[in-house]
Amino acid sequence: MEINLPHKFDPRIRPYQLEILSHPARNKVLVLHRRAGKTALALNHMIMQAFLPENAGRTFWFVAPTYAQGKEVVWSDPKMLFRFLPKELIKKRHEQALSVVTTNNTRIVIKGGDNPDSLLGADPYGIIMDETQSQKPEVYERILRPILAANGGWIWFLGTPRTKDFFHRLYVYAQDREGWQAYHLSAEVSGVIDEKELREIKENTPDDLYRQEYLAQFLDGDGAIFRNVHDVAVGAMLPREEGHVYTMGVDLARKMDFTVLTVYDQSKKQVVHIDRFNDVDWRFQKAKIIALARQYHSRGRPCRIVMDSTGVGDPICQDLRAEGMWVVPISFTNKIKEEMVREMQVRFDHRDIIVPHFMPLIRELETFQAVKSQFGNFRYSAPKNMHDDCVFSLGLAVFRSQYVPVKEGRDRKSLLSSKYKKGKRYAPRQKRVAGLLDVL
């Protein structure tokens, strides 16, 4: 008897399911609204993978937040696993272990993530992690990720958002990684829920809950460092305007991270230009910084360059000064980072800044974190394997900036007077240069 897979499941009925299945990425982070059919989709993908000739004898896991939840939602529900897995393809069925052995000796096992240590010692090749927003991060980070790194397997993360937590970090991570798909779907787009019913749900559901469950939006939680990111990310890249005061924040990198140049218009409290690049030699980086600073030199008002002077930054600061640039070096201590982050938090909380809809910046702002050390101090950075270069470039651009009008007649030559010596730091008591800005 011939049996076709998928069995009793047609992804063409819901085109987004077909779009997900046909995407070539092995690893996926699927952020879908309630009742979107994500569990059925994932189970059918797992079953089809289990019967590929090259996967004979391998093990596949469906990991629910708890063992009881996995049993109820996937194993016992007649509309789930045993609807899509024909009995003719089952060799053995173990009720206690919630596992089946198929006719090609592949094992499909339902697991719970509530006891992470119980997952140790196995070797699953394909994994579905369901309701990821309710799972402990260590299930993936400590246990599943090393397994997949060793055997070359794949994983799907499914869920409906809550706050910007572990699931959100995965979604952001997947957006620009080779071999990953990040997919988002709201009920207002999918068409799964009737429009009239959806309107009734919206009218009778708290706004935050509706945004989470049906719009599949990640909300700012208590742990969010920067709030209102999407509210202020409505700007665009803009050319220089005469008479405006500009500051450029420069966060340097060479290969692994990115160099980011952020130009901030203090007159409008708006970021007007972002340049992000890596794997560029220092000579070319200095040329790009100089060119951008000159681009935003506004008739007697030079673009101030605020940059990280630690490590390789110090000689580059000196080189830029030798070229006549107005450079303010910042030594990136943890105390300075904290002060910088606090200032940005105030701006975002009060929506007192506008930034472009530049996705690398938005992703970094949403995932930026503060980790408390054993000594009670906070370390501000991106999560592991992610970037924070855009955040610190922005922080440098707005750090201690305060717009003070320049008297007419002041020009670049007067700004570079005896109070500012080329190639040297500012004098300890020098707090203002030509009445423009406060500097360290």
C-alpha positions as CSV (number, residue, x, y, z in Angstrom):
1,M,0.0,0.0,0.0
2,E,1.3,3.4,-1.0
3,I,1.3,6.1,1.7
4,N,2.0,9.7,0.8
5,L,3.5,12.3,3.2
6,P,2.4,14.7,4.4
7,H,-0.6,12.6,5.5
8,K,-4.0,14.4,6.1
9,F,-2.2,17.7,6.0
10,D,-2.2,20.1,3.1
11,P,0.0,23.3,3.6
12,R,-1.5,24.8,0.4
13,I,-4.6,25.6,2.4
14,R,-2.7,28.1,4.5
15,P,-0.1,29.5,2.0
16,Y,2.2,30.7,4.8
17,Q,2.7,27.1,5.9
18,L,3.9,26.2,2.4
19,E,6.2,29.2,2.4
20,I,7.8,28.0,5.7
21,L,8.2,24.4,4.5
22,S,9.7,25.4,1.2
23,H,12.2,27.8,2.7
24,P,15.7,26.1,2.4
25,A,16.9,27.1,5.9
26,R,17.3,24.1,8.2
27,N,16.9,26.1,11.4
28,K,13.8,28.2,11.9
29,V,12.3,30.7,14.5
30,L,8.6,30.9,13.9
31,V,6.8,33.7,15.7
32,L,3.1,33.0,15.0
33,H,-0.2,34.1,16.5
34,R,-2.5,31.8,18.4
35,R,-4.4,29.2,16.3
36,A,-2.1,29.6,13.4
37,G,-1.4,25.9,13.2
38,K,2.2,26.0,14.1
39,T,2.2,22.7,16.0
40,A,0.6,20.8,13.1
41,L,3.1,22.3,10.7
42,A,6.1,21.4,12.8
43,L,4.9,17.8,13.4
44,N,4.4,17.2,9.7
45,H,7.9,18.6,9.0
46,M,9.3,16.2,11.6
47,I,7.5,13.2,10.2
48,M,8.6,14.0,6.6
49,Q,12.2,14.4,7.8
50,A,12.0,11.1,9.7
51,F,11.2,9.1,6.5
52,L,14.0,10.5,4.4
53,P,16.3,7.7,3.5
54,E,19.4,9.4,4.9
55,N,17.6,9.8,8.3
56,A,16.7,6.2,8.9
57,G,17.6,5.1,12.4
58,R,17.9,8.7,13.8
59,T,16.0,10.2,16.6
60,F,13.7,13.3,16.5
61,W,12.4,15.2,19.5
62,F,9.3,17.3,20.1
63,V,10.1,19.4,23.2
64,A,7.2,21.0,25.0
65,P,7.6,23.2,28.0
66,T,6.5,20.3,30.3
67,Y,6.2,16.6,29.9
68,A,2.5,16.8,30.8
69,Q,1.9,19.5,28.2
70,G,3.6,17.4,25.5
71,K,1.5,14.4,26.3
72,E,-1.7,16.3,26.3
73,V,-1.1,18.5,23.2
74,V,0.9,16.2,20.9
75,W,0.5,12.6,22.0
76,S,-3.1,12.3,23.3
77,D,-4.8,14.8,21.0
78,P,-6.3,12.7,18.1
79,K,-5.8,15.7,15.9
80,M,-2.0,15.8,16.3
81,L,0.8,13.2,16.1
82,F,-1.3,10.1,15.3
83,R,-3.5,11.9,12.8
84,F,-0.5,12.8,10.7
85,L,1.6,9.7,11.3
86,P,-0.2,6.7,9.7
87,K,-0.4,3.6,11.9
88,E,1.0,1.6,8.9
89,L,4.3,3.4,9.4
90,I,4.5,2.7,13.2
91,K,6.6,-0.3,14.2
92,K,6.4,0.2,18.0
93,R,4.5,2.6,20.3
94,H,5.7,3.3,23.9
95,E,3.0,5.0,25.9
96,Q,5.1,5.5,29.0
97,A,8.1,7.0,27.1
98,L,5.9,8.9,24.7
99,S,7.9,7.5,21.8
100,V,7.3,5.7,18.5
101,V,9.6,3.7,16.4
102,T,8.8,3.9,12.7
103,T,9.1,1.2,10.1
104,N,12.5,2.6,9.1
105,N,13.7,2.5,12.7
106,T,13.5,6.2,13.3
107,R,12.4,7.3,16.8
108,I,10.0,10.2,17.4
109,V,9.9,11.2,21.0
110,I,7.8,13.7,23.0
111,K,9.9,15.5,25.7
112,G,9.4,18.1,28.4
113,G,11.8,20.9,29.0
114,D,10.8,21.3,32.7
115,N,13.6,19.0,33.7
116,P,16.6,20.0,31.5
117,D,18.9,17.3,33.0
118,S,16.6,14.6,31.8
119,L,17.5,15.5,28.3
120,L,21.2,14.8,28.7
121,G,22.9,11.8,27.1
122,A,20.7,11.6,24.0
123,D,21.5,12.4,20.4
124,P,18.4,13.8,18.6
125,Y,19.1,14.9,15.0
126,G,15.9,17.0,14.6
127,I,14.2,19.0,17.3
128,I,11.0,21.0,17.5
129,M,11.0,23.3,20.5
130,D,7.4,24.3,21.1
131,E,6.1,27.3,23.0
132,T,9.6,28.6,23.2
133,Q,8.6,31.7,25.2
134,S,7.7,29.4,28.1
135,Q,10.9,27.3,27.9
136,K,14.0,27.6,30.1
137,P,16.9,29.1,28.0
138,E,19.3,26.5,29.3
139,V,17.4,23.8,27.5
140,Y,18.7,25.0,24.3
141,E,21.9,26.8,25.3
142,R,23.3,24.2,27.7
143,I,21.9,20.9,26.3
144,L,20.4,21.0,22.8
145,R,22.8,23.4,21.1
146,P,25.9,21.3,21.8
147,I,24.1,18.2,20.6
148,L,23.2,19.8,17.2
149,A,26.7,21.3,16.9
150,A,28.2,17.8,17.1
151,N,25.8,15.9,14.9
152,G,24.9,18.6,12.4
153,G,21.2,18.4,13.0
154,W,18.4,21.0,12.9
155,I,16.0,22.8,15.2
156,W,12.7,24.7,14.9
157,F,11.6,27.2,17.6
158,L,7.8,27.8,17.7
159,G,6.0,30.3,19.9
160,T,3.7,33.3,20.5
161,P,5.6,36.2,21.9
162,R,5.5,37.6,25.4
163,T,8.2,40.1,26.2
164,K,11.7,40.6,24.7
165,D,13.1,37.5,26.3
166,F,15.1,34.5,25.2
167,F,12.6,33.7,22.4
168,H,12.9,37.3,21.1
169,R,16.7,37.0,21.1
170,L,16.5,33.9,19.0
171,Y,14.2,35.6,16.5
172,V,16.6,38.6,16.2
173,Y,19.5,36.2,15.9
174,A,17.9,34.2,13.1
175,Q,17.2,37.3,11.0
176,D,20.7,37.7,9.6
177,R,22.3,34.2,10.0
178,E,23.0,31.9,7.2
179,G,21.0,28.7,7.5
180,W,18.3,30.3,9.6
181,Q,14.8,31.6,8.8
182,A,13.0,34.1,11.0
183,Y,9.3,34.2,10.3
184,H,6.6,36.4,11.8
185,L,2.9,36.2,11.2
186,S,0.0,38.1,12.8
187,A,-3.7,37.1,12.8
188,E,-4.5,40.3,10.9
189,V,-2.4,39.0,8.0
190,S,-2.9,35.2,8.1
191,G,-6.6,35.1,7.5
192,V,-7.0,32.1,9.8
193,I,-9.4,33.9,12.1
194,D,-12.5,35.4,10.6
195,E,-12.4,39.2,10.5
196,K,-15.6,39.7,12.5
197,E,-14.4,37.3,15.2
198,L,-11.0,39.0,15.3
199,R,-12.7,42.4,15.7
200,E,-14.7,41.0,18.6
201,I,-11.6,39.6,20.2
202,K,-9.8,42.9,19.9
203,E,-12.7,44.8,21.5
204,N,-12.9,42.5,24.4
205,T,-9.2,41.8,25.0
206,P,-6.7,44.0,26.8
207,D,-4.5,45.8,24.3
208,D,-1.2,44.2,25.5
209,L,-2.7,40.7,25.4
210,Y,-4.1,41.2,21.9
211,R,-0.8,42.5,20.6
212,Q,1.0,39.5,22.1
213,E,-1.5,36.7,21.2
214,Y,-2.9,37.8,17.9
215,L,-0.5,40.4,16.5
216,A,2.5,38.2,17.7
217,Q,4.3,41.3,18.9
218,F,7.2,41.2,21.4
219,L,6.4,43.8,24.1
220,D,8.8,45.7,26.3
221,G,9.1,43.8,29.6
222,D,10.6,44.8,32.9
223,G,14.0,43.7,31.7
224,A,14.0,45.8,28.5
225,I,16.9,48.2,28.5
226,F,15.5,50.5,25.8
227,R,11.8,51.0,25.5
228,N,9.7,52.5,22.7
229,V,12.3,51.5,20.1
230,H,9.8,51.2,17.2
231,D,8.0,54.4,18.3
232,V,11.1,56.4,17.7
233,A,12.5,54.4,14.7
234,V,10.5,56.5,12.3
235,G,13.3,58.7,10.9
236,A,15.4,58.5,7.7
237,M,18.9,59.2,6.4
238,L,19.1,63.0,5.9
239,P,21.6,65.3,4.3
240,R,23.3,68.2,6.1
241,E,21.2,71.3,6.9
242,E,23.1,74.6,7.2
243,G,23.2,76.0,10.7
244,H,22.6,72.6,12.4
245,V,25.0,71.1,14.9
246,Y,26.2,67.5,14.2
247,T,28.0,65.0,16.3
248,M,29.4,61.7,15.0
249,G,29.7,58.6,17.3
250,V,32.4,56.2,16.2
251,D,32.6,52.6,17.5
252,L,35.6,51.0,16.0
253,A,36.2,47.3,15.0
254,R,38.4,45.5,12.5
255,K,37.1,42.0,11.6
256,M,34.7,40.2,13.9
257,D,32.5,43.1,14.9
258,F,31.4,46.2,12.9
259,T,32.7,49.7,12.8
260,V,29.7,52.0,13.0
261,L,29.5,55.7,12.3
262,T,26.4,57.5,13.6
263,V,25.7,61.1,12.9
264,Y,23.3,62.9,15.3
265,D,21.7,66.2,14.5
266,Q,21.5,68.0,17.9
267,S,19.3,70.7,16.5
268,K,16.6,68.2,15.7
269,K,17.5,65.5,18.2
270,Q,17.6,63.1,15.3
271,V,20.0,60.5,13.9
272,V,20.5,61.4,10.3
273,H,23.1,59.0,9.1
274,I,24.4,55.5,10.0
275,D,27.3,53.7,8.2
276,R,28.1,50.1,9.3
277,F,30.9,48.0,7.9
278,N,33.6,45.5,8.8
279,D,36.7,43.8,7.5
280,V,38.1,47.2,6.4
281,D,41.7,48.3,7.0
282,W,42.4,51.2,9.4
283,R,43.6,53.6,6.7
284,F,40.3,53.2,4.8
285,Q,38.3,53.5,8.0
286,K,40.0,56.8,8.9
287,A,39.3,58.1,5.4
288,K,35.6,57.2,5.7
289,I,35.4,59.0,9.1
290,I,37.0,62.1,7.7
291,A,34.8,62.1,4.6
292,L,31.6,61.8,6.7
293,A,32.7,64.5,9.2
294,R,33.3,66.9,6.3
295,Q,30.0,65.9,4.8
296,Y,28.2,67.2,7.9
297,H,30.4,70.2,8.4
298,S,27.9,73.0,8.6
299,R,29.3,76.5,7.9
300,G,31.4,77.3,10.9
301,R,30.1,74.3,12.8
302,P,32.4,71.3,12.4
303,C,31.1,67.9,13.0
304,R,32.3,66.7,16.4
305,I,33.7,63.2,16.4
306,V,33.2,61.3,19.7
307,M,34.9,57.9,19.7
308,D,36.1,55.1,21.8
309,S,39.8,55.7,22.5
310,T,40.6,52.4,24.2
311,G,43.0,50.0,22.4
312,V,43.6,50.9,18.8
313,G,41.2,53.9,19.1
314,D,43.8,56.1,20.7
315,P,46.3,56.3,17.8
316,I,43.4,56.7,15.4
317,C,42.1,59.6,17.5
318,Q,45.6,61.2,17.2
319,D,45.7,60.6,13.4
320,L,42.2,62.2,12.9
321,R,43.3,65.2,15.0
322,A,46.4,65.5,12.8
323,E,44.0,65.8,9.9
324,G,42.3,68.8,11.6
325,M,39.2,66.8,12.8
326,W,37.5,67.8,16.1
327,V,37.8,64.6,18.1
328,V,36.6,63.9,21.6
329,P,38.1,60.6,22.9
330,I,36.1,58.5,25.4
331,S,37.8,55.8,27.4
332,F,35.2,53.0,27.4
333,T,35.2,52.0,31.1
334,N,32.2,50.1,32.5
335,K,31.3,53.3,34.4
336,I,31.2,55.4,31.2
337,K,29.2,52.7,29.5
338,E,26.6,52.7,32.3
339,E,26.4,56.5,32.2
340,M,26.0,56.4,28.4
341,V,23.2,53.7,28.6
342,R,21.3,55.6,31.3
343,E,21.3,58.8,29.1
344,M,20.0,56.8,26.1
345,Q,17.3,55.2,28.3
346,V,16.0,58.5,29.3
347,R,15.8,59.6,25.7
348,F,14.0,56.5,24.6
349,D,11.6,56.5,27.6
350,H,10.6,60.0,26.8
351,R,10.7,59.6,23.0
352,D,13.2,62.4,23.0
353,I,15.1,61.1,20.0
354,I,14.4,60.0,16.5
355,V,16.4,57.2,14.7
356,P,16.2,55.8,11.2
357,H,14.4,52.5,10.6
358,F,17.7,50.8,10.3
359,M,17.3,47.1,11.2
360,P,20.8,46.4,12.6
361,L,20.3,49.2,15.1
362,I,16.7,48.2,15.9
363,R,17.8,44.6,16.5
364,E,20.6,45.6,18.8
365,L,18.5,48.1,20.8
366,E,15.9,45.4,21.4
367,T,18.3,42.7,22.5
368,F,20.8,44.9,24.4
369,Q,21.1,43.6,28.0
370,A,22.6,44.3,31.4
371,V,24.1,41.3,33.2
372,K,24.7,41.6,36.9
373,S,28.1,40.4,38.2
374,Q,28.7,38.5,41.4
375,F,29.9,41.8,42.8
376,G,26.6,43.5,42.1
377,N,27.8,45.5,39.1
378,F,26.1,45.5,35.7
379,R,27.9,44.8,32.5
380,Y,26.2,46.3,29.4
381,S,26.5,44.4,26.1
382,A,24.8,42.3,23.5
383,P,23.9,38.7,24.2
384,K,26.4,36.1,23.1
385,N,27.0,35.8,19.4
386,M,25.2,39.1,18.7
387,H,26.4,42.7,18.2
388,D,26.1,46.0,20.1
389,D,28.3,48.2,17.8
390,C,25.3,50.3,16.6
391,V,24.1,50.8,20.2
392,F,27.5,52.2,21.4
393,S,28.0,54.3,18.3
394,L,24.6,55.9,19.0
395,G,25.5,56.3,22.6
396,L,28.7,58.1,21.7
397,A,26.9,60.4,19.3
398,V,24.4,61.5,21.9
399,F,26.6,61.2,25.0
400,R,26.5,64.5,27.1
401,S,25.5,66.4,24.0
402,Q,23.7,69.6,24.5
403,Y,22.9,72.1,21.8
404,V,24.2,75.6,22.4
405,P,23.9,78.1,19.5
406,V,27.2,79.4,18.1
407,K,27.6,83.1,17.7
408,E,27.5,84.2,14.1
409,G,30.9,84.8,12.7
410,R,32.5,81.8,14.4
411,D,34.3,79.6,11.9
412,R,36.3,76.4,12.0
413,K,39.5,78.3,12.4
414,S,38.3,80.0,15.6
415,L,37.1,76.6,17.0
416,L,40.6,75.3,16.5
417,S,42.2,78.1,18.4
418,S,44.9,78.0,21.1
419,K,42.5,76.2,23.5
420,Y,42.6,73.2,21.2
421,K,46.0,71.9,20.3
422,K,46.3,69.6,17.4
423,G,47.4,66.1,18.5
424,K,46.7,66.7,22.2
425,R,43.8,66.1,24.5
426,Y,41.7,68.9,25.9
427,A,43.1,70.7,28.9
428,P,41.6,69.3,32.1
429,R,39.6,72.5,32.9
430,Q,38.4,73.0,29.3
431,K,34.6,72.3,29.4
432,R,33.5,74.1,26.3
433,V,34.9,74.6,22.8
434,A,33.8,77.9,21.2
435,G,30.5,77.8,23.1
436,L,29.3,74.8,21.1
437,L,29.1,71.6,23.2
438,D,30.0,70.2,26.5
439,V,32.8,67.7,26.3
440,L,34.6,65.5,28.8
